[in-house]
Amino acid sequence: MRINRTAAIILGTISSFVMAIVYLPLFIVLINSFNKSMNMDWPPPGFTITWWEKAFGSGGLIAALSTSIVIAICASTIALLLGTLLAIALSRYKFFGKESVGLMVILPIALPGIVTGLALNNAFRTVLGMQLSMATVIVAHATFCIVTVYNNVLARLSRTNRNLEDASADLGAGIFTTFRLVTLPQIGSALIAGGLLAFALSFDEIIVTTFTAGSGVETLPIWIMNNMFRPGKAPVVDVVAVTTVLISIVPLYFANRLTREEK
Amino acid sequence: MTKNSAVAGEDFPSTPARRISSYLYKNAKVRLRLLIAAPVFWLGLVYIAALVMLLITAFWTVDEFTGNTKVNWNIDNIVSLFTDPLYTKVTLRTIGIALAVTVVDILLALPIAFFMSKVAGPKLRNILAISVLLPLWASYLVKAYAWRSVLSNTGVLEWILKPLGLQTPGYSLFGAAITLGYMWLPYVILPIYGGLEKVPSNLLEASSDLGAKTFTTVRKVIFPIILPSIIAGSIFAFSLTLGDYITINIVGGPNQMLGNLIYTNVGTANNLPMAAALALIPIGIMFAYLGAVKRTGALNNL
């Protein structure tokens, strides 16, 4: 198929225009974090680093950051374990109900977050009579993170050569040895990529979190939410926003590199 | 791989681990059960059971004195979904916004995905792929908040539009729709781009060898192949808009969406059964949609 020059230019123009719009708001947040005006006036009347100093001197912010990190680590660990087991089962075996299991994994992301949040809130509080806490957030996050690990590992397993596992068995290795020495090295980078994506997903999540967090649990997104509308806090939120984008880029960068290498 | 090449006890010392290993090696069914037990238990017990309970709670009521949920079977909540003018209005509005956002995102995503996969060279393609992916992981709140400053009356949009004699839509339904469309765009671009990457190029050559013009090839060869990917993207954009209540709070002014009604019923109104009944709307819509598109294979593209 030939794409003529005009079509290529039109497509290129649309693409660059949309990409510019995608990045514009993010750049404005960056600039506003130095904006002298408290009300995000544009163009900025002047620049200052006060907001950055204020943000990092705030105790609540640091506490929220560490809460988010703990939750994200716990949730992605659970997701790694469950997602990998499920991916191996669905890629290596045929069984009754396989389709339903496949649907069950994607459901937590295919349904709106508010449904997941409300369902778990109702289950914890009304059905189980539990108090909402940090643990309930971890359970909720792990549930929707399973799919990122599952997808990554499943995609990798479908490309790995099963003969290697058979060869390992023929050479006398037990199933655990085969998993450790043959399967694991092949899916290792997919595990890391899936785990990092799960971490980033949990780290940023706000809707499910709002519904499942106990009153004392303040994650970073909840902190942002609570401070966004407070008078005079807007520029500090800008600083946190820039910082979270920078923090999210790191796992994303590695996840992307890991999934790209094997292509 | 039928037999016991790892004959326990002959070539190797028989440790408990080895016995378990050779037992599992011979019993595929047991192996499978052990693999799926934990994840299915988790998803079934934590998630599916919770969804079913939500469905049931919608038919309960709230004790007016204690404020606790009471088992008192009735369909009042469900009835009010269709009769209460506030509920019907907000539901229709939410579905309208979700449809608009989904359609606009698909229309924007198609040319970008097409450019990335069929026009751009390998280097530019990589840069674009990363640029599309990056904002996906910039926090949801950050993006909504960014639009709050863009749309503000003293913000950058007003600054750009004023010389043109226009003004910013401000914090309104339109502002919220723009922001939602902005946020879900990468979710729509990525599956479509993935789908286009899978279109074999010899198919395109064959099509053009047989005399098809570019547009015909796009319509008759490419489109049917990437349709599942487009649907996969639409699931994200539609579902995410349907349940959103935070973006509308940040950039939507006083307007409400379905999510706000659910949120208020959980929080201030403390009426979990009503919230559950309201949640049945997005659940019903999404299940109907997932059911309708299941045959296209879109769900494997998520």
Interface residues (C-beta under 8 A of the other chain):
Chain A: M1 R2 I3 N4 A7 A8 I10 L11 G12 I14 S15 V18 M19 I21 V22 Y23 L24 P25 L26 I28 V29 N32 N39 M40 D41 W42 P43 I78 L81 L82 G83 L85 L86 I88 A89 Y93 F95 V101 G102 L103 M104 V105 I106 L107 P108 I109 A110 L111 P112 G113 I114 V115 T116 L118 A119 L120 N121 N122 A123 R125 T126 V127 V139 A142 T143 I146 V147 N151 D166 A169 D170 L171 G172 A173 G174 I175 F176 T177 A200 D204 E205 I206 I207 T210 F211 P221 I224 M225 M228 V237 D238 A241 T244 V245 S248 I249 P251 L252 N256
Chain B: M1 S5 A6 D11 F12 A17 R18 S21 S22 L24 Y25 A28 R31 L32 L35 I36 A38 P39 V40 W42 L43 G44 V46 Y47 I48 A49 A50 L51 M53 L54 T57 T69 L108 P111 I112 F114 F115 M116 K118 V119 L128 I130 S131 V132 L133 L134 P135 W137 A138 S139 Y140 L141 V142 K143 Y145 A146 W147 R148 S149 V150 S152 T154 G155 V156 E158 W159 Y182 L185 P186 L204 E205 S207 S208 T214 T217 I235 S239 L240 L242 G243 D244 Y245 I246 I250 G259 I262 Y263 V266 L272 A275 A276 A279 P282 I283 M286 L290 L299 L302
